[in-house]
Amino acid sequence: MFGSACVYAAEPTLSGPGFQFRLSGAGTAGAGELSSALKILLGLTVLSLAPAILISMTSFIRIVIVLSMLRHAMGMPETPPNTVIISLALFLTMFSMSAPLQEVNKQAFEPFVAGKMAADKAVREGIKPIREFMVRQTREQDLALMVELSKAEQPSTIDDINLVQLIPAFMLSELRSAFQIGFVIFLPFLLIDLIVSSALMSLGMMMVPPASISLPLKILMFVLIDGWNLVVRSLLGTFS
């Protein structure tokens, strides 16, 4: 009876008002089951945070904003639909992030899966290529603003930059770059609108909506110059 009491006391127990939770099976098998449960929990957490990570730490922000501004510049705010824009932006993000993702796979993911690296070290090694990418694309003014707003100490080196300040600074820089590219895209379409409006006014056709004539002309021009190819190539070139 004394021995059974000792076994019972060795079992981890969590008790509280109205409940009692006992983790039975302590030992090698229990530790293995607990480790598997923690890995599943960690995996589900990463999957739930994946959209936020994709948006805030990759080139997705710049790409999706430029593509959205392009369709507004053409005068078709719903064409292509959002599903097409987001799907294309995801593929372009994968292409532009191929080098950092390969480094993450080589330095962190493969050693972790093979059991050669602990989870905490894999996270630290895996974030380094993404961090380097964000630092290259972040303006010093935006980073200084985030450090000032967070009331943190000024970093002396790049390695001292905290992700809490780096990520929002990177997002601000991406927004600025996207709007700069979008402004350049708007110019030729704006020129077509001005020419069509001036022609209609000179002809006295006040009742004809300029958009009904300028829209087909903008689509025709965009197709003739192979606009999608030019925009995608130039957009990905900004990450070089």
Backbone torsions as a table, in degrees:
resi	resn	phi	psi	omega
1	MET	NA	-38.0	176.9
2	PHE	-63.7	-37.5	179.3
3	GLY	-66.9	-41.4	179.3
4	SER	-64.8	-34.9	178.2
5	ALA	-65.1	-37.4	179.4
6	CYS	-65.3	-41.3	178.6
7	VAL	-63.0	-41.0	-179.6
8	TYR	-65.0	-39.9	-179.1
9	ALA	-69.8	-25.8	-178.9
10	ALA	-74.5	-16.5	-178.2
11	GLU	-78.5	129.0	178.7
12	PRO	-62.2	128.3	-176.6
13	THR	-128.7	134.9	175.7
14	LEU	-121.9	116.8	-177.2
15	SER	-123.2	156.4	179.8
16	GLY	-161.8	-175.9	-178.9
17	PRO	-62.9	110.0	175.1
18	GLY	86.9	1.9	178.6
19	PHE	-149.6	159.4	175.1
20	GLN	-147.7	124.1	-178.3
21	PHE	-117.5	124.3	-178.4
22	ARG	-120.8	126.7	176.9
23	LEU	-91.6	97.6	-177.4
24	SER	-86.0	169.1	177.5
25	GLY	77.6	33.0	-179.8
26	ALA	-63.6	145.6	-178.2
27	GLY	132.6	-159.1	-176.4
28	THR	-65.5	-45.9	-179.2
29	ALA	-64.8	-43.7	-179.8
30	GLY	-63.8	-40.5	179.1
31	ALA	-63.6	-38.2	178.6
32	GLY	-65.5	-41.9	178.7
33	GLU	-65.2	-39.1	178.7
34	LEU	-65.7	-40.6	178.6
35	SER	-62.6	-41.7	178.0
36	SER	-63.8	-40.1	178.8
37	ALA	-64.5	-39.7	178.5
38	LEU	-66.4	-37.6	177.8
39	LYS	-65.0	-40.4	177.9
40	ILE	-64.4	-42.7	178.3
41	LEU	-62.1	-42.5	178.6
42	LEU	-63.8	-41.3	178.6
43	GLY	-63.9	-42.3	177.9
44	LEU	-65.2	-36.5	178.1
45	THR	-64.9	-43.0	178.6
46	VAL	-63.8	-41.4	178.9
47	LEU	-64.2	-37.8	179.5
48	SER	-69.5	-29.6	179.6
49	LEU	-91.8	-5.3	-176.4
50	ALA	-57.9	-44.3	178.5
51	PRO	-60.1	-42.1	178.6
52	ALA	-65.4	-40.1	178.0
53	ILE	-64.4	-41.8	180.0
54	LEU	-61.1	-41.9	-176.1
55	ILE	-74.5	-41.2	-169.6
56	SER	-93.0	-14.7	-173.3
57	MET	-126.2	10.3	-180.0
58	THR	-130.6	-175.7	-179.3
59	SER	-81.2	6.9	-176.1
60	PHE	-61.5	-36.6	-176.6
61	ILE	-59.0	-53.8	-177.2
62	ARG	-62.2	-42.2	-174.9
63	ILE	-67.0	-48.1	-175.1
64	VAL	-69.2	-33.2	178.9
65	ILE	-69.7	-42.8	179.2
66	VAL	-63.4	-43.3	178.7
67	LEU	-64.8	-37.0	177.8
68	SER	-68.2	-40.5	177.7
69	MET	-67.2	-30.8	178.6
70	LEU	-62.6	-45.7	-179.5
71	ARG	-69.6	-30.3	174.2
72	HIS	-68.9	-37.9	178.5
73	ALA	-64.4	-33.3	178.2
74	MET	-76.2	-12.8	-179.6
75	GLY	89.2	16.7	179.0
76	MET	-126.9	80.2	-174.6
77	PRO	-66.0	-14.2	-179.2
78	GLU	-112.8	4.4	-178.1
79	THR	-133.1	123.7	-3.7
80	PRO	-65.4	155.7	-179.0
81	PRO	-67.0	164.9	-176.8
82	ASN	-58.7	-35.3	-179.7
83	THR	-61.8	-41.4	179.8
84	VAL	-68.3	-44.0	-179.6
85	ILE	-61.1	-46.6	-178.2
86	ILE	-67.2	-39.8	179.3
87	SER	-64.1	-44.9	177.7
88	LEU	-63.6	-40.3	178.7
89	ALA	-63.4	-35.7	178.5
90	LEU	-65.3	-43.7	179.0
91	PHE	-66.5	-42.2	178.7
92	LEU	-65.4	-35.3	175.7
93	THR	-63.3	-41.0	178.7
94	MET	-63.5	-39.6	179.4
95	PHE	-67.4	-44.7	-177.2
96	SER	-71.2	-24.8	-179.0
97	MET	-101.5	14.4	-175.0
98	SER	-62.4	-42.5	-179.0
99	ALA	-65.4	-50.0	176.5
100	PRO	-61.4	-37.9	-179.4
101	LEU	-66.8	-36.1	175.9
102	GLN	-64.5	-38.8	177.0
103	GLU	-65.6	-40.0	176.9
104	VAL	-61.2	-43.0	-179.4
105	ASN	-65.0	-40.2	-177.0
106	LYS	-75.5	-42.5	-172.5
107	GLN	-86.3	-26.0	-172.3
108	ALA	-126.2	-52.2	-170.2
109	PHE	-68.4	-50.4	-177.9
110	GLU	-63.2	-45.1	176.0
111	PRO	-63.1	-35.0	179.8
112	PHE	-67.7	-43.6	179.4
113	VAL	-64.7	-36.6	179.9
114	ALA	-76.1	-4.2	-179.9
115	GLY	78.8	15.1	-179.2
116	LYS	-92.8	-5.2	-176.3
117	MET	-143.1	138.6	178.6
118	ALA	-72.5	162.5	-174.9
119	ALA	-64.9	-43.2	-178.2
120	ASP	-65.3	-39.3	177.5
121	LYS	-69.5	-36.1	177.7
122	ALA	-62.9	-38.4	177.5
123	VAL	-64.7	-43.6	-179.5
124	ARG	-64.8	-42.6	179.7
125	GLU	-71.5	-34.2	-178.0
126	GLY	-72.5	-26.8	-178.0
127	ILE	-81.4	-17.3	-176.3
128	LYS	-61.3	-49.5	179.2
129	PRO	-62.9	-38.7	177.2
130	ILE	-65.5	-39.1	178.9
131	ARG	-63.1	-44.1	178.5
132	GLU	-62.3	-39.2	177.4
133	PHE	-62.5	-45.0	-179.2
134	MET	-65.2	-39.2	-179.9
135	VAL	-63.4	-40.0	180.0
136	ARG	-64.8	-31.0	-175.6
137	GLN	-95.8	-1.3	-175.2
138	THR	-99.6	134.5	176.4
139	ARG	-79.4	148.7	179.7
140	GLU	-63.8	-35.4	-179.6
141	GLN	-63.5	-41.8	-179.7
142	ASP	-67.7	-39.8	178.6
143	LEU	-66.3	-41.1	178.0
144	ALA	-63.4	-36.2	178.2
145	LEU	-64.2	-44.2	-179.3
146	MET	-66.5	-37.8	177.2
147	VAL	-65.1	-39.3	178.6
148	GLU	-67.0	-43.6	-178.8
149	LEU	-66.8	-34.8	179.5
150	SER	-80.6	-6.8	179.6
151	LYS	56.5	40.7	178.2
152	ALA	-100.6	168.8	178.3
153	GLU	-72.5	147.8	178.7
154	GLN	-66.7	125.7	179.5
155	PRO	-70.4	138.2	179.7
156	SER	-85.6	-29.7	178.1
157	THR	-133.2	171.7	179.2
158	ILE	-64.6	-35.3	-178.9
159	ASP	-67.2	-20.1	-179.6
160	ASP	-84.0	-5.0	-178.6
161	ILE	-73.6	125.9	179.5
162	ASN	-81.4	144.3	178.4
163	LEU	-63.0	-26.5	179.0
164	VAL	-62.6	-35.0	176.0
165	GLN	-88.5	-32.7	-175.1
166	LEU	-69.4	-42.6	-175.0
167	ILE	-63.8	-51.1	178.1
168	PRO	-65.4	-32.3	176.0
169	ALA	-65.1	-40.1	176.3
170	PHE	-62.8	-40.6	179.8
171	MET	-65.5	-40.2	176.9
172	LEU	-63.5	-41.6	178.5
173	SER	-64.9	-38.3	178.2
174	GLU	-66.5	-39.4	177.1
175	LEU	-62.8	-43.0	178.9
176	ARG	-62.4	-47.1	180.0
177	SER	-62.3	-40.6	-179.5
178	ALA	-64.0	-41.6	179.7
179	PHE	-70.2	-32.6	175.2
180	GLN	-64.3	-45.5	178.3
181	ILE	-65.6	-40.8	178.9
182	GLY	-62.5	-36.1	177.5
183	PHE	-62.3	-43.0	178.1
184	VAL	-63.5	-37.2	179.5
185	ILE	-67.9	-35.4	-177.7
186	PHE	-67.0	-29.9	-170.5
187	LEU	-57.8	-52.5	-179.1
188	PRO	-63.8	-35.2	178.0
189	PHE	-69.9	-36.6	176.0
190	LEU	-64.1	-37.8	177.9
191	LEU	-62.2	-41.4	177.9
192	ILE	-64.0	-41.2	178.0
193	ASP	-61.5	-41.9	179.9
194	LEU	-66.2	-40.9	-179.9
195	ILE	-65.3	-44.1	-179.7
196	VAL	-65.3	-42.8	179.8
197	SER	-63.2	-43.2	178.9
198	SER	-64.2	-40.0	179.9
199	ALA	-65.9	-41.4	179.5
200	LEU	-66.4	-39.1	178.9
201	MET	-67.5	-39.6	178.8
202	SER	-67.1	-29.2	178.4
203	LEU	-86.2	-5.1	180.0
204	GLY	76.4	17.9	-179.0
205	MET	-92.8	68.6	-175.7
206	MET	-70.4	-27.7	-174.1
207	MET	-84.8	-8.3	-179.8
208	VAL	-86.9	121.9	177.9
209	PRO	-64.2	127.3	179.7
210	PRO	-59.9	-31.8	-177.8
211	ALA	-64.8	-29.4	-179.2
212	SER	-67.6	-21.5	178.7
213	ILE	-102.8	-38.8	-177.0
214	SER	-71.1	-31.2	-178.8
215	LEU	-62.2	-50.0	176.8
216	PRO	-61.1	-35.5	179.0
217	LEU	-65.9	-40.7	179.3
218	LYS	-66.6	-40.4	177.6
219	ILE	-63.5	-43.1	179.8
220	LEU	-62.3	-45.6	179.0
221	MET	-62.0	-42.5	-177.8
222	PHE	-64.5	-37.3	179.8
223	VAL	-72.5	-40.8	-177.2
224	LEU	-65.4	-35.7	-179.8
225	ILE	-89.7	6.3	-177.5
226	ASP	55.2	58.7	-171.2
227	GLY	-62.2	-40.3	-178.3
228	TRP	-62.5	-40.2	178.3
229	ASN	-63.4	-44.4	-179.0
230	LEU	-64.3	-44.4	-178.0
231	VAL	-65.0	-46.1	-178.4
232	VAL	-64.9	-43.8	-179.4
233	ARG	-64.1	-44.7	-179.9
234	SER	-68.1	-36.5	-179.2
235	LEU	-65.5	-46.2	178.8
236	LEU	-69.8	-25.7	177.6
237	GLY	-67.4	-21.4	179.2
238	THR	-72.3	-12.9	179.3
239	PHE	-95.6	0.7	-178.2
240	SER	-70.4	NA	NA
